[in-house]
Amino acid sequence: MTQATAIIVGASSLLSREIAKQLADDGVELALLAQDPQSLIEFSQSLPTKSEVFPLQIDDPQAIISTLTAVWHSLGGAHLVLVNTGLNSYDPELPWQPEQDIITVNVQGFSAICNTAFRLFRDQGYGQLAAINSIAGLRGGPNVAYHASKSYAENYFEGLSMHAQRLKLPITLTDIQLGLLDKAALQQSRIWLSPPAEVASQVIKAMKAGKRKVYVTKRWRLVAWLTKLLPEFVYNTRHWKTKEQKQAEKAAKKE
């Protein structure tokens, strides 16, 4: 297989689309897997390289395994499988159903994708498996199942890397630790909220370099380092507020 080929699992997000666009600009042919494949048809047709769209049943691990395997064989293999799937929600009442949905998608679904891709690369004899994870997995958080699931994903990926090393398999694993972009957006922080094109560019650069783990964007490495160091009594008292909320609080104090 000489033509570079990549499979993006979870291709409907803004970041996935930007990564797909930049890969296609580099001449990489693509297979895009998404829950709503119809939403990607026009986008895939606009890309400069061959691009096919496939349905993804993200809440059914067995269906994920079947789909990914079928797509792999239809392409005749792939050089890269990028996983960008994830479910997040917050409800202070902590109802069980959203927690269960997050676990199904972020733990079972993620594991099914990575396990299947790893085995396909092993049989092929080479390849790169990359995953968009989050520094939210460093500690617990109010989005309880989400934080826990991202910790699981990081450890699962590390286990696959150890397995590849021990068996001397030529498989590159790249764990992309994304910053807390949703919270940066909530705070309207220009410092921490980078344009999607820049985020995608750093993701692709890390994959090309074969990095084992990378923080994207690079400035989030500092936040990750501080997050690890904070004692629990400090970490648990942090509150994320918008600029408007902070301004309202200051105004109230002045009154």
For each residue, the residues with C-beta under 8 A, 3 or more apart:
1: 5 76 77 79
2:
3: 29
4: 26 27 28 29 79 80
5: 1 28 29 30 31 75 77 78 79 80
6: 23 28 29 30 31 78 79 80 81 82
7: 30 31 33 68 71 72 75 78 80 81 82 117
8: 11 16 19 20 30 31 32 33 82 84
9: 33 56 68 81 82 83 84 85 113
10: 13 16 33 34 56 58 83 84 85 86 132
11: 8 16 17 20 32 33 34 40 53 84
12: 16 17 34 35 36 39 40
13: 10 16 17 84
14: 17 18 196
15: 18 19 84 132 196 199 200 203
16: 8 10 11 12 13 19 20 32 82 84
17: 11 12 13 14 20 21 40 43
18: 14 15 21 22 196 197 199 200
19: 8 15 16 22 23 82 84 200 203 204
20: 8 11 16 17 23 24 30 32 43 47 51
21: 17 18 24 25 47 200
22: 18 19 25 26 197 200 201 204
23: 6 19 20 26 28 30 204
24: 20 21 27 28 29 30 47 48 49 51
25: 21 22 48
26: 4 22 23 204
27: 4 24 49
28: 4 5 6 23 24 49 79 80
29: 3 4 5 6 24 49 50 51 75
30: 5 6 7 8 20 23 24 44 47 49 50 51 52
31: 5 6 7 8 51 52 54 71 74 75 78
32: 8 11 16 20 37 40 44 51 52 53 54
33: 7 8 9 10 11 53 54 55 56 67 68 71
34: 10 11 12 37 39 40 53 54 55 56
35: 12 55 56 57 58
36: 12 39 40
37: 32 34 40 41 53 54 55 56
38: 41
39: 12 34 36 43
40: 11 12 17 32 34 36 37 43 44 53
41: 37 38 44 45 53
42: 45 46
43: 17 20 39 40 46 47
44: 30 32 40 41 47 51 52 53
45: 41 42 51
46: 42 43
47: 20 21 24 30 43 44 51
48: 24 25
49: 24 27 28 29 30
50: 29 30
51: 20 24 29 30 31 32 44 45 47
52: 30 31 32 44
53: 11 32 33 34 37 40 41 44
54: 31 32 33 34 37 67 71
55: 33 34 35 37 67
56: 9 10 33 34 35 37 64 67
57: 35 60 63 64 67
58: 10 35 64 85 105 109
59: 101 104 105 109
60: 57 63 64 109
61: 64 65 104 108 109 111 112
62: 65 66 112
63: 57 60 66 67
64: 56 57 58 60 61 67 68 109 112 113 116
65: 61 62 68 69 112 115 116
66: 62 63 69 70
67: 33 54 55 56 57 63 64 70 71
68: 7 9 33 64 65 71 72 81 113 116 117 120
69: 65 66 72 73 116 120
70: 66 67 73 74
71: 7 31 33 54 67 68 74 75
72: 7 68 69 75 77 78 120
73: 69 70 76
74: 31 70 71
75: 5 7 29 31 71 72 78
76: 1 73
77: 1 5 72 120 124 127
78: 5 6 7 31 72 75 81 120 127
79: 1 4 5 6 28 126 127 128
80: 4 5 6 7 28 127 128 129 130 207
81: 6 7 9 68 78 113 117 120 121 127 128 129 130
82: 6 7 8 9 16 19 130 131 132 207
83: 9 10 110 113 114 117 129 130 131 132
84: 8 9 10 11 13 15 16 19 131 132
85: 9 10 58 105 106 109 110 113
86: 10 105 106 110 132 134 146 149 150
87: 101 102 105 106 146
88: 102 143 146 182
89: 98 101 102 143 146
90: 142 143
91: 94 95 98
92: 142
93:
94: 91 99 144
95: 91 98 99
96: 99 100
97: 100 101
98: 89 91 95 101 102 145
99: 94 95 96 102 103 144 145
100: 96 97 103 104
101: 59 87 89 97 98 104 105
102: 87 88 89 98 99 105 106 145 146 149
103: 99 100 106 107 108 145 149
104: 59 61 100 101 107 108 109
105: 58 59 85 86 87 101 102 108 109 110
106: 85 86 87 102 103 109 110 145 146 149 150 152 153
107: 103 104 110 111 149 152 153
108: 61 103 104 105 111 112
109: 58 59 60 61 64 85 104 105 106 112 113
110: 83 85 86 105 106 107 113 114 131 149 152 153 156
111: 61 107 108 114 115 156
112: 61 62 64 65 108 109 115 116
113: 9 64 68 81 83 85 109 110 116 117
114: 83 110 111 117 118 129 131 156 157 160
115: 65 111 112 118 119
116: 64 65 68 69 112 113 119 120
117: 7 68 81 83 113 114 120 121 127 129
118: 114 115 121 122 129 160 163 164 171
119: 115 116 122 123
120: 68 69 72 77 78 81 116 117 123 124 127
121: 81 117 118 124 125 126 127 128 129 169 171
122: 118 119 125 169 171
123: 119 120
124: 77 120 121 127
125: 121 122 170
126: 79 121 170 171
127: 77 78 79 80 81 117 120 121 124 171 172
128: 79 80 81 121 171 172 173 174 207 210
129: 80 81 83 114 117 118 121 160 171 172 173 174
130: 80 81 82 83 173 174 175 176 203 207
131: 82 83 84 110 114 153 157 174 175 176
132: 10 15 82 83 84 86 176 178 203
133: 137 150 153 154 157 175 176 177 178
134: 86 137 150 177 178 179 180
135: 138 177 178 179 180 215 220 223 224 227
136: 141 143 146 147 150 180
137: 133 134 147 148 149 150 151 152 153 154
138: 135 151 224 227 228
139: 147 227 228 235
140: 144 147 148
141: 136 144 146 147
142: 90 92
143: 88 89 90 136 146 147
144: 94 99 140 141 147 148
145: 98 99 102 103 106 148 149
146: 86 87 88 89 102 106 136 141 143 149 150
147: 136 137 139 140 141 143 144 150 151
148: 137 140 144 145 151 152
149: 86 102 103 106 107 110 137 145 146 152 153
150: 86 106 133 134 136 137 146 147 153 154
151: 137 138 147 148 154 155
152: 106 107 110 137 148 149 155 156
153: 106 107 110 131 133 137 149 150 156 157
154: 133 137 150 151 157 158 175 177
155: 151 152 158 159
156: 110 111 114 152 153 159 160
157: 114 131 133 153 154 160 161 173 175
158: 154 155 161 162 175
159: 155 156 162 163
160: 114 118 129 156 157 163 164 173
161: 157 158 164 165 173 175 212
162: 158 159 165 166
163: 118 159 160 166 167 169
164: 118 160 161 167 169 171 173
165: 161 162 168 169
166: 162 163
167: 163 164
168: 165
169: 121 122 163 164 165
170: 125 126
171: 118 121 122 126 127 128 129 164
172: 127 128 129 210
173: 128 129 130 157 160 161 164 212
174: 128 129 130 131 206 207 210 211 212 213 214
175: 130 131 133 154 157 158 161 212 213 214
176: 130 131 132 133 203 206 207 213 214 216
177: 133 134 135 154 213 214 215 216 220 224
178: 132 133 134 135 181 199 216 220
179: 134 135 184 192 215 216 217 219 220 223
180: 134 135 136 183 184 192 220 223
181: 178 184 185 192 193 199
182: 88 185 186
183: 180 186 187 240
184: 179 180 181 187 189 192 193
185: 181 182 188 189 193
186: 182 183 240 242
187: 183 184 192 240 241 242 243
188: 185 193 242 243
189: 184 185 192 193
190: 193
191: 219
192: 179 180 181 184 187 189 219 220 223
193: 181 184 185 188 189 190
194: 198 199 217
195: 198 199
196: 14 15 18 199 200
197: 18 22 200 201
198: 194 195 201 202 217
199: 15 18 178 181 194 195 196 202 203 216 217
200: 15 18 19 21 22 196 197 203 204
201: 22 197 198 204 205
202: 198 199 205 206 214 216 217 218
203: 15 19 130 132 176 199 200 206 207 216
204: 19 22 23 26 200 201 207 208
205: 201 202 208 209
206: 174 176 202 203 209 211 214 216
207: 80 82 128 130 174 176 203 204 210 211
208: 204 205
209: 205 206
210: 128 172 174 207
211: 174 206 207 214
212: 161 173 174 175
213: 174 175 176 177
214: 174 175 176 177 202 206 211
215: 135 177 179 218 220 221 224
216: 176 177 178 179 199 202 203 206 220
217: 179 194 198 199 202 220
218: 202 215 221
219: 179 191 192 222 223
220: 135 177 178 179 180 192 215 216 217 223 224
221: 215 218 224 225
222: 219 225 226
223: 135 179 180 192 219 220 226 227
224: 135 138 177 215 220 221 227 228
225: 221 222 228 229
226: 222 223 229 230
227: 135 138 139 223 224 230 235
228: 138 139 224 225
229: 225 226
230: 226 227 234 235
231: 234 235
232: 235 236
233: 236 237
234: 230 231 237 238
235: 139 227 230 231 232 238
236: 232 233
237: 233 234
238: 234 235
239:
240: 183 186 187
241: 187 245 246 249
242: 186 187 188 245 246
243: 187 188 246 247
244: 247 248
245: 241 242 248 249
246: 241 242 243 249 250
247: 243 244 250 251
248: 244 245 251 252
249: 241 245 246 252 253
250: 246 247 253 254
251: 247 248 254 255
252: 248 249 255
253: 249 250
254: 250 251
255: 251 252
